[in-house]
């Protein structure tokens, strides 16, 4: 993966984390205003936004650590060529 693609992916992950948490908090504040339960839904929105952010980060980072061809197996270090 070229360096610029990795940079764009990491920048996108950062924005995804920030936007997920902000949307969760804003939705929670809106529900708190509507239902008159001041901190309850804001905290629930923060929790849900954080969970979504971590899950999205996990999904976005997977291709970096697990390339499409699969992991490369190290060569056999025992020297026994598999003969019995």
FENNOR-V224307 format. One line per field, one symbol per residue. burial: # if it has 9 or more other ideal C-beta (glycine too) atoms within 8 Angstrom, else .. A space follows every 10 residues. Layout:
# FENNOR-V224307
burial=???
This chain:
# FENNOR-V224307
burial=.....#..#. .##..##..# #########. ##........ ########## .##..##..# #......... .......... ....
